[in-house]
Amino acid sequence: MLFGRLFREHRKKVSTHLSADFSLSSAILRWQASIRDKADSEIMYKQKPLELCVFSYIADGLSNGDLYVE
């Protein structure tokens, strides 16, 4: 799973930004706007809003039955 791999790779980093080496196309535009940031003339993703987005989609999936835990 994409998000699982991303968190494993970046969990030990102290930075508040992540490199934008993955797509946010599945997130709605309001999430995309709050996550994207420009740092050192490079597009980066803000870590905390990205985490909120991911956990929000997980919570929605669990509550409507699209996602479940075995």
PyMOL Python script that loads the backbone (N, CA, C, O; Angstrom):
from pymol import cmd

cmd.read_pdbstr("""\
ATOM      1  N   MET A   1       0.838  -1.176   0.000  1.00  0.00           N
ATOM      2  CA  MET A   1       0.000   0.000   0.000  1.00  0.00           C
ATOM      3  C   MET A   1       0.883   1.240   0.000  1.00  0.00           C
ATOM      4  O   MET A   1       1.875   1.294   0.727  1.00  0.00           O
ATOM      5  N   LEU A   2       0.539   2.217  -0.792  1.00  0.00           N
ATOM      6  CA  LEU A   2       1.366   3.400  -0.990  1.00  0.00           C
ATOM      7  C   LEU A   2       1.608   4.161   0.299  1.00  0.00           C
ATOM      8  O   LEU A   2       2.757   4.470   0.614  1.00  0.00           O
ATOM      9  N   PHE A   3       0.562   4.476   1.059  1.00  0.00           N
ATOM     10  CA  PHE A   3       0.741   5.291   2.261  1.00  0.00           C
ATOM     11  C   PHE A   3       1.541   4.547   3.318  1.00  0.00           C
ATOM     12  O   PHE A   3       2.328   5.169   4.031  1.00  0.00           O
ATOM     13  N   GLY A   4       1.365   3.241   3.442  1.00  0.00           N
ATOM     14  CA  GLY A   4       2.140   2.454   4.391  1.00  0.00           C
ATOM     15  C   GLY A   4       3.621   2.521   4.080  1.00  0.00           C
ATOM     16  O   GLY A   4       4.443   2.678   4.983  1.00  0.00           O
ATOM     17  N   ARG A   5       3.963   2.404   2.814  1.00  0.00           N
ATOM     18  CA  ARG A   5       5.359   2.484   2.400  1.00  0.00           C
ATOM     19  C   ARG A   5       5.926   3.870   2.702  1.00  0.00           C
ATOM     20  O   ARG A   5       7.053   3.991   3.185  1.00  0.00           O
ATOM     21  N   LEU A   6       5.149   4.913   2.420  1.00  0.00           N
ATOM     22  CA  LEU A   6       5.618   6.276   2.657  1.00  0.00           C
ATOM     23  C   LEU A   6       5.897   6.532   4.132  1.00  0.00           C
ATOM     24  O   LEU A   6       6.914   7.132   4.478  1.00  0.00           O
ATOM     25  N   PHE A   7       5.001   6.083   4.997  1.00  0.00           N
ATOM     26  CA  PHE A   7       5.211   6.315   6.419  1.00  0.00           C
ATOM     27  C   PHE A   7       6.386   5.515   6.957  1.00  0.00           C
ATOM     28  O   PHE A   7       7.112   5.999   7.825  1.00  0.00           O
ATOM     29  N   ARG A   8       6.586   4.307   6.463  1.00  0.00           N
ATOM     30  CA  ARG A   8       7.744   3.526   6.904  1.00  0.00           C
ATOM     31  C   ARG A   8       9.043   4.209   6.488  1.00  0.00           C
ATOM     32  O   ARG A   8      10.007   4.231   7.253  1.00  0.00           O
ATOM     33  N   GLU A   9       9.071   4.767   5.276  1.00  0.00           N
ATOM     34  CA  GLU A   9      10.284   5.408   4.786  1.00  0.00           C
ATOM     35  C   GLU A   9      10.588   6.712   5.514  1.00  0.00           C
ATOM     36  O   GLU A   9      11.755   7.062   5.691  1.00  0.00           O
ATOM     37  N   HIS A  10       9.556   7.433   5.938  1.00  0.00           N
ATOM     38  CA  HIS A  10       9.752   8.782   6.473  1.00  0.00           C
ATOM     39  C   HIS A  10       9.520   8.908   7.968  1.00  0.00           C
ATOM     40  O   HIS A  10       9.620  10.014   8.500  1.00  0.00           O
ATOM     41  N   ARG A  11       9.217   7.830   8.664  1.00  0.00           N
ATOM     42  CA  ARG A  11       8.831   7.942  10.063  1.00  0.00           C
ATOM     43  C   ARG A  11       9.953   8.417  10.979  1.00  0.00           C
ATOM     44  O   ARG A  11       9.668   8.990  12.030  1.00  0.00           O
ATOM     45  N   LYS A  12      11.192   8.207  10.629  1.00  0.00           N
ATOM     46  CA  LYS A  12      12.304   8.626  11.478  1.00  0.00           C
ATOM     47  C   LYS A  12      12.804  10.028  11.154  1.00  0.00           C
ATOM     48  O   LYS A  12      13.676  10.551  11.848  1.00  0.00           O
ATOM     49  N   LYS A  13      12.263  10.637  10.115  1.00  0.00           N
ATOM     50  CA  LYS A  13      12.680  11.979   9.740  1.00  0.00           C
ATOM     51  C   LYS A  13      12.068  13.003  10.689  1.00  0.00           C
ATOM     52  O   LYS A  13      10.945  12.829  11.162  1.00  0.00           O
ATOM     53  N   VAL A  14      12.810  14.069  10.964  1.00  0.00           N
ATOM     54  CA  VAL A  14      12.358  15.107  11.870  1.00  0.00           C
ATOM     55  C   VAL A  14      11.764  16.280  11.103  1.00  0.00           C
ATOM     56  O   VAL A  14      11.156  17.161  11.710  1.00  0.00           O
ATOM     57  N   SER A  15      11.922  16.310   9.823  1.00  0.00           N
ATOM     58  CA  SER A  15      11.478  17.407   8.984  1.00  0.00           C
ATOM     59  C   SER A  15       9.960  17.586   9.037  1.00  0.00           C
ATOM     60  O   SER A  15       9.218  16.644   9.313  1.00  0.00           O
ATOM     61  N   THR A  16       9.524  18.796   8.769  1.00  0.00           N
ATOM     62  CA  THR A  16       8.088  19.076   8.711  1.00  0.00           C
ATOM     63  C   THR A  16       7.557  18.951   7.287  1.00  0.00           C
ATOM     64  O   THR A  16       6.357  19.092   7.052  1.00  0.00           O
ATOM     65  N   HIS A  17       8.450  18.686   6.341  1.00  0.00           N
ATOM     66  CA  HIS A  17       8.068  18.550   4.939  1.00  0.00           C
ATOM     67  C   HIS A  17       8.562  17.217   4.381  1.00  0.00           C
ATOM     68  O   HIS A  17       9.580  16.677   4.814  1.00  0.00           O
ATOM     69  N   LEU A  18       7.812  16.704   3.409  1.00  0.00           N
ATOM     70  CA  LEU A  18       8.198  15.483   2.703  1.00  0.00           C
ATOM     71  C   LEU A  18       8.373  15.810   1.236  1.00  0.00           C
ATOM     72  O   LEU A  18       7.723  16.718   0.718  1.00  0.00           O
ATOM     73  N   SER A  19       9.238  15.085   0.569  1.00  0.00           N
ATOM     74  CA  SER A  19       9.420  15.313  -0.864  1.00  0.00           C
ATOM     75  C   SER A  19       8.139  14.917  -1.603  1.00  0.00           C
ATOM     76  O   SER A  19       7.436  13.987  -1.206  1.00  0.00           O
ATOM     77  N   ALA A  20       7.864  15.620  -2.650  1.00  0.00           N
ATOM     78  CA  ALA A  20       6.638  15.397  -3.422  1.00  0.00           C
ATOM     79  C   ALA A  20       6.884  14.355  -4.503  1.00  0.00           C
ATOM     80  O   ALA A  20       6.692  14.628  -5.688  1.00  0.00           O
ATOM     81  N   ASP A  21       7.308  13.168  -4.100  1.00  0.00           N
ATOM     82  CA  ASP A  21       7.607  12.119  -5.069  1.00  0.00           C
ATOM     83  C   ASP A  21       6.464  11.112  -5.221  1.00  0.00           C
ATOM     84  O   ASP A  21       6.675   9.993  -5.688  1.00  0.00           O
ATOM     85  N   PHE A  22       5.262  11.513  -4.826  1.00  0.00           N
ATOM     86  CA  PHE A  22       4.069  10.691  -5.009  1.00  0.00           C
ATOM     87  C   PHE A  22       2.896  11.611  -5.308  1.00  0.00           C
ATOM     88  O   PHE A  22       2.952  12.807  -5.024  1.00  0.00           O
ATOM     89  N   SER A  23       1.852  11.064  -5.872  1.00  0.00           N
ATOM     90  CA  SER A  23       0.713  11.847  -6.341  1.00  0.00           C
ATOM     91  C   SER A  23      -0.342  12.026  -5.253  1.00  0.00           C
ATOM     92  O   SER A  23      -0.587  11.127  -4.448  1.00  0.00           O
ATOM     93  N   LEU A  24      -0.953  13.195  -5.246  1.00  0.00           N
ATOM     94  CA  LEU A  24      -2.081  13.472  -4.361  1.00  0.00           C
ATOM     95  C   LEU A  24      -3.398  13.450  -5.130  1.00  0.00           C
ATOM     96  O   LEU A  24      -4.404  13.979  -4.655  1.00  0.00           O
ATOM     97  N   SER A  25      -3.397  12.843  -6.309  1.00  0.00           N
ATOM     98  CA  SER A  25      -4.568  12.923  -7.183  1.00  0.00           C
ATOM     99  C   SER A  25      -5.823  12.308  -6.582  1.00  0.00           C
ATOM    100  O   SER A  25      -6.928  12.673  -6.984  1.00  0.00           O
ATOM    101  N   SER A  26      -5.689  11.386  -5.632  1.00  0.00           N
ATOM    102  CA  SER A  26      -6.876  10.794  -5.022  1.00  0.00           C
ATOM    103  C   SER A  26      -7.466  11.669  -3.921  1.00  0.00           C
ATOM    104  O   SER A  26      -8.580  11.410  -3.467  1.00  0.00           O
ATOM    105  N   ALA A  27      -6.750  12.689  -3.486  1.00  0.00           N
ATOM    106  CA  ALA A  27      -7.252  13.605  -2.455  1.00  0.00           C
ATOM    107  C   ALA A  27      -8.042  14.737  -3.111  1.00  0.00           C
ATOM    108  O   ALA A  27      -7.740  15.156  -4.229  1.00  0.00           O
ATOM    109  N   ILE A  28      -9.059  15.224  -2.397  1.00  0.00           N
ATOM    110  CA  ILE A  28      -9.841  16.330  -2.943  1.00  0.00           C
ATOM    111  C   ILE A  28      -8.970  17.589  -3.008  1.00  0.00           C
ATOM    112  O   ILE A  28      -7.942  17.674  -2.336  1.00  0.00           O
ATOM    113  N   LEU A  29      -9.381  18.550  -3.809  1.00  0.00           N
ATOM    114  CA  LEU A  29      -8.567  19.749  -4.050  1.00  0.00           C
ATOM    115  C   LEU A  29      -8.282  20.545  -2.781  1.00  0.00           C
ATOM    116  O   LEU A  29      -7.203  21.123  -2.652  1.00  0.00           O
ATOM    117  N   ARG A  30      -9.227  20.588  -1.840  1.00  0.00           N
ATOM    118  CA  ARG A  30      -8.980  21.332  -0.597  1.00  0.00           C
ATOM    119  C   ARG A  30      -7.846  20.699   0.201  1.00  0.00           C
ATOM    120  O   ARG A  30      -7.028  21.415   0.778  1.00  0.00           O
ATOM    121  N   TRP A  31      -7.785  19.370   0.242  1.00  0.00           N
ATOM    122  CA  TRP A  31      -6.672  18.703   0.917  1.00  0.00           C
ATOM    123  C   TRP A  31      -5.378  18.981   0.171  1.00  0.00           C
ATOM    124  O   TRP A  31      -4.356  19.289   0.785  1.00  0.00           O
ATOM    125  N   GLN A  32      -5.419  18.874  -1.146  1.00  0.00           N
ATOM    126  CA  GLN A  32      -4.203  19.101  -1.934  1.00  0.00           C
ATOM    127  C   GLN A  32      -3.639  20.489  -1.674  1.00  0.00           C
ATOM    128  O   GLN A  32      -2.430  20.658  -1.521  1.00  0.00           O
ATOM    129  N   ALA A  33      -4.527  21.490  -1.625  1.00  0.00           N
ATOM    130  CA  ALA A  33      -4.084  22.867  -1.405  1.00  0.00           C
ATOM    131  C   ALA A  33      -3.464  23.050  -0.026  1.00  0.00           C
ATOM    132  O   ALA A  33      -2.515  23.818   0.122  1.00  0.00           O
ATOM    133  N   SER A  34      -3.983  22.359   0.982  1.00  0.00           N
ATOM    134  CA  SER A  34      -3.433  22.522   2.328  1.00  0.00           C
ATOM    135  C   SER A  34      -2.150  21.713   2.530  1.00  0.00           C
ATOM    136  O   SER A  34      -1.367  22.017   3.430  1.00  0.00           O
ATOM    137  N   ILE A  35      -1.927  20.699   1.714  1.00  0.00           N
ATOM    138  CA  ILE A  35      -0.751  19.836   1.863  1.00  0.00           C
ATOM    139  C   ILE A  35       0.450  20.378   1.091  1.00  0.00           C
ATOM    140  O   ILE A  35       1.574  20.346   1.592  1.00  0.00           O
ATOM    141  N   ARG A  36       0.220  20.872  -0.115  1.00  0.00           N
ATOM    142  CA  ARG A  36       1.337  21.337  -0.959  1.00  0.00           C
ATOM    143  C   ARG A  36       1.962  22.598  -0.399  1.00  0.00           C
ATOM    144  O   ARG A  36       1.274  23.458   0.151  1.00  0.00           O
ATOM    145  N   ASP A  37       3.274  22.698  -0.543  1.00  0.00           N
ATOM    146  CA  ASP A  37       4.022  23.861  -0.081  1.00  0.00           C
ATOM    147  C   ASP A  37       5.251  24.013  -0.960  1.00  0.00           C
ATOM    148  O   ASP A  37       5.726  23.046  -1.557  1.00  0.00           O
ATOM    149  N   LYS A  38       5.755  25.221  -1.032  1.00  0.00           N
ATOM    150  CA  LYS A  38       6.980  25.460  -1.796  1.00  0.00           C
ATOM    151  C   LYS A  38       8.097  25.764  -0.802  1.00  0.00           C
ATOM    152  O   LYS A  38       8.034  26.749  -0.066  1.00  0.00           O
ATOM    153  N   ALA A  39       9.098  24.928  -0.789  1.00  0.00           N
ATOM    154  CA  ALA A  39      10.244  25.114   0.105  1.00  0.00           C
ATOM    155  C   ALA A  39      11.511  25.057  -0.728  1.00  0.00           C
ATOM    156  O   ALA A  39      11.752  24.080  -1.437  1.00  0.00           O
ATOM    157  N   ASP A  40      12.320  26.102  -0.643  1.00  0.00           N
ATOM    158  CA  ASP A  40      13.556  26.191  -1.428  1.00  0.00           C
ATOM    159  C   ASP A  40      13.285  26.010  -2.915  1.00  0.00           C
ATOM    160  O   ASP A  40      13.996  25.275  -3.600  1.00  0.00           O
ATOM    161  N   SER A  41      12.249  26.687  -3.409  1.00  0.00           N
ATOM    162  CA  SER A  41      11.817  26.665  -4.816  1.00  0.00           C
ATOM    163  C   SER A  41      11.506  25.256  -5.320  1.00  0.00           C
ATOM    164  O   SER A  41      11.599  24.987  -6.518  1.00  0.00           O
ATOM    165  N   GLU A  42      11.142  24.374  -4.420  1.00  0.00           N
ATOM    166  CA  GLU A  42      10.779  22.999  -4.760  1.00  0.00           C
ATOM    167  C   GLU A  42       9.429  22.683  -4.117  1.00  0.00           C
ATOM    168  O   GLU A  42       9.182  23.051  -2.968  1.00  0.00           O
ATOM    169  N   ILE A  43       8.565  22.006  -4.857  1.00  0.00           N
ATOM    170  CA  ILE A  43       7.274  21.612  -4.297  1.00  0.00           C
ATOM    171  C   ILE A  43       7.501  20.504  -3.278  1.00  0.00           C
ATOM    172  O   ILE A  43       8.122  19.483  -3.575  1.00  0.00           O
ATOM    173  N   MET A  44       6.986  20.723  -2.072  1.00  0.00           N
ATOM    174  CA  MET A  44       7.091  19.757  -0.981  1.00  0.00           C
ATOM    175  C   MET A  44       5.696  19.546  -0.404  1.00  0.00           C
ATOM    176  O   MET A  44       4.774  20.306  -0.701  1.00  0.00           O
ATOM    177  N   TYR A  45       5.544  18.519   0.414  1.00  0.00           N
ATOM    178  CA  TYR A  45       4.286  18.260   1.111  1.00  0.00           C
ATOM    179  C   TYR A  45       4.493  18.509   2.599  1.00  0.00           C
ATOM    180  O   TYR A  45       5.468  18.043   3.189  1.00  0.00           O
ATOM    181  N   LYS A  46       3.561  19.252   3.199  1.00  0.00           N
ATOM    182  CA  LYS A  46       3.611  19.473   4.643  1.00  0.00           C
ATOM    183  C   LYS A  46       3.171  18.194   5.338  1.00  0.00           C
ATOM    184  O   LYS A  46       2.129  17.628   5.009  1.00  0.00           O
ATOM    185  N   GLN A  47       3.964  17.743   6.295  1.00  0.00           N
ATOM    186  CA  GLN A  47       3.756  16.437   6.909  1.00  0.00           C
ATOM    187  C   GLN A  47       2.467  16.347   7.709  1.00  0.00           C
ATOM    188  O   GLN A  47       1.707  15.397   7.521  1.00  0.00           O
ATOM    189  N   LYS A  48       2.193  17.288   8.585  1.00  0.00           N
ATOM    190  CA  LYS A  48       1.009  17.193   9.452  1.00  0.00           C
ATOM    191  C   LYS A  48      -0.295  17.219   8.652  1.00  0.00           C
ATOM    192  O   LYS A  48      -1.159  16.376   8.895  1.00  0.00           O
ATOM    193  N   PRO A  49      -0.476  18.157   7.701  1.00  0.00           N
ATOM    194  CA  PRO A  49      -1.711  18.100   6.908  1.00  0.00           C
ATOM    195  C   PRO A  49      -1.837  16.814   6.091  1.00  0.00           C
ATOM    196  O   PRO A  49      -2.945  16.311   5.897  1.00  0.00           O
ATOM    197  N   LEU A  50      -0.712  16.277   5.612  1.00  0.00           N
ATOM    198  CA  LEU A  50      -0.748  15.011   4.880  1.00  0.00           C
ATOM    199  C   LEU A  50      -1.215  13.879   5.794  1.00  0.00           C
ATOM    200  O   LEU A  50      -2.038  13.054   5.396  1.00  0.00           O
ATOM    201  N   GLU A  51      -0.690  13.842   7.018  1.00  0.00           N
ATOM    202  CA  GLU A  51      -1.124  12.817   7.969  1.00  0.00           C
ATOM    203  C   GLU A  51      -2.614  12.947   8.276  1.00  0.00           C
ATOM    204  O   GLU A  51      -3.327  11.946   8.335  1.00  0.00           O
ATOM    205  N   LEU A  52      -3.085  14.184   8.473  1.00  0.00           N
ATOM    206  CA  LEU A  52      -4.514  14.392   8.726  1.00  0.00           C
ATOM    207  C   LEU A  52      -5.361  13.918   7.556  1.00  0.00           C
ATOM    208  O   LEU A  52      -6.410  13.307   7.759  1.00  0.00           O
ATOM    209  N   CYS A  53      -4.923  14.189   6.349  1.00  0.00           N
ATOM    210  CA  CYS A  53      -5.630  13.752   5.149  1.00  0.00           C
ATOM    211  C   CYS A  53      -5.727  12.231   5.099  1.00  0.00           C
ATOM    212  O   CYS A  53      -6.806  11.681   4.880  1.00  0.00           O
ATOM    213  N   VAL A  54      -4.611  11.559   5.301  1.00  0.00           N
ATOM    214  CA  VAL A  54      -4.584  10.094   5.237  1.00  0.00           C
ATOM    215  C   VAL A  54      -5.499   9.499   6.300  1.00  0.00           C
ATOM    216  O   VAL A  54      -6.303   8.616   6.002  1.00  0.00           O
ATOM    217  N   PHE A  55      -5.382   9.978   7.543  1.00  0.00           N
ATOM    218  CA  PHE A  55      -6.202   9.420   8.616  1.00  0.00           C
ATOM    219  C   PHE A  55      -7.681   9.773   8.442  1.00  0.00           C
ATOM    220  O   PHE A  55      -8.552   9.011   8.861  1.00  0.00           O
ATOM    221  N   SER A  56      -7.964  10.910   7.834  1.00  0.00           N
ATOM    222  CA  SER A  56      -9.349  11.265   7.537  1.00  0.00           C
ATOM    223  C   SER A  56      -9.950  10.291   6.523  1.00  0.00           C
ATOM    224  O   SER A  56     -11.083   9.837   6.686  1.00  0.00           O
ATOM    225  N   TYR A  57      -9.184   9.973   5.476  1.00  0.00           N
ATOM    226  CA  TYR A  57      -9.666   9.006   4.483  1.00  0.00           C
ATOM    227  C   TYR A  57      -9.794   7.605   5.090  1.00  0.00           C
ATOM    228  O   TYR A  57     -10.707   6.860   4.734  1.00  0.00           O
ATOM    229  N   ILE A  58      -8.901   7.248   5.987  1.00  0.00           N
ATOM    230  CA  ILE A  58      -9.009   5.949   6.669  1.00  0.00           C
ATOM    231  C   ILE A  58     -10.278   5.916   7.518  1.00  0.00           C
ATOM    232  O   ILE A  58     -11.024   4.937   7.478  1.00  0.00           O
ATOM    233  N   ALA A  59     -10.526   6.974   8.283  1.00  0.00           N
ATOM    234  CA  ALA A  59     -11.720   7.029   9.129  1.00  0.00           C
ATOM    235  C   ALA A  59     -12.990   6.962   8.292  1.00  0.00           C
ATOM    236  O   ALA A  59     -13.933   6.258   8.654  1.00  0.00           O
ATOM    237  N   ASP A  60     -13.026   7.685   7.181  1.00  0.00           N
ATOM    238  CA  ASP A  60     -14.194   7.637   6.291  1.00  0.00           C
ATOM    239  C   ASP A  60     -14.395   6.235   5.741  1.00  0.00           C
ATOM    240  O   ASP A  60     -15.519   5.734   5.709  1.00  0.00           O
ATOM    241  N   GLY A  61     -13.323   5.604   5.311  1.00  0.00           N
ATOM    242  CA  GLY A  61     -13.420   4.254   4.763  1.00  0.00           C
ATOM    243  C   GLY A  61     -13.901   3.245   5.784  1.00  0.00           C
ATOM    244  O   GLY A  61     -14.686   2.355   5.457  1.00  0.00           O
ATOM    245  N   LEU A  62     -13.438   3.374   7.017  1.00  0.00           N
ATOM    246  CA  LEU A  62     -13.877   2.477   8.076  1.00  0.00           C
ATOM    247  C   LEU A  62     -15.349   2.694   8.424  1.00  0.00           C
ATOM    248  O   LEU A  62     -16.087   1.735   8.647  1.00  0.00           O
ATOM    249  N   SER A  63     -15.768   3.953   8.469  1.00  0.00           N
ATOM    250  CA  SER A  63     -17.152   4.244   8.871  1.00  0.00           C
ATOM    251  C   SER A  63     -18.171   3.870   7.804  1.00  0.00           C
ATOM    252  O   SER A  63     -19.300   3.508   8.138  1.00  0.00           O
ATOM    253  N   ASN A  64     -17.799   3.948   6.518  1.00  0.00           N
ATOM    254  CA  ASN A  64     -18.792   3.601   5.477  1.00  0.00           C
ATOM    255  C   ASN A  64     -18.637   2.188   4.931  1.00  0.00           C
ATOM    256  O   ASN A  64     -19.376   1.784   4.034  1.00  0.00           O
ATOM    257  N   GLY A  65     -17.677   1.435   5.468  1.00  0.00           N
ATOM    258  CA  GLY A  65     -17.545   0.032   5.091  1.00  0.00           C
ATOM    259  C   GLY A  65     -16.662  -0.238   3.882  1.00  0.00           C
ATOM    260  O   GLY A  65     -16.514  -1.393   3.483  1.00  0.00           O
ATOM    261  N   ASP A  66     -16.067   0.804   3.283  1.00  0.00           N
ATOM    262  CA  ASP A  66     -15.172   0.593   2.141  1.00  0.00           C
ATOM    263  C   ASP A  66     -13.828   0.021   2.581  1.00  0.00           C
ATOM    264  O   ASP A  66     -13.090  -0.538   1.770  1.00  0.00           O
ATOM    265  N   LEU A  67     -13.516   0.162   3.855  1.00  0.00           N
ATOM    266  CA  LEU A  67     -12.256  -0.297   4.411  1.00  0.00           C
ATOM    267  C   LEU A  67     -12.557  -1.054   5.700  1.00  0.00           C
ATOM    268  O   LEU A  67     -13.397  -0.623   6.491  1.00  0.00           O
ATOM    269  N   TYR A  68     -11.887  -2.162   5.913  1.00  0.00           N
ATOM    270  CA  TYR A  68     -12.098  -2.906   7.146  1.00  0.00           C
ATOM    271  C   TYR A  68     -10.787  -3.501   7.620  1.00  0.00           C
ATOM    272  O   TYR A  68      -9.825  -3.612   6.860  1.00  0.00           O
ATOM    273  N   VAL A  69     -10.764  -3.880   8.887  1.00  0.00           N
ATOM    274  CA  VAL A  69      -9.585  -4.472   9.507  1.00  0.00           C
ATOM    275  C   VAL A  69      -9.920  -5.894   9.880  1.00  0.00           C
ATOM    276  O   VAL A  69     -10.938  -6.149  10.523  1.00  0.00           O
ATOM    277  N   GLU A  70      -9.070  -6.829   9.480  1.00  0.00           N
ATOM    278  CA  GLU A  70      -9.312  -8.235   9.832  1.00  0.00           C
ATOM    279  C   GLU A  70      -8.693  -8.569  11.157  1.00  0.00           C
ATOM    280  O   GLU A  70      -8.793  -9.707  11.617  1.00  0.00           O
TER     281      GLU A  70
END
""", "prot")
cmd.dss("prot")
cmd.show_as("cartoon", "prot")
cmd.util.cbc("prot")
cmd.orient("prot")
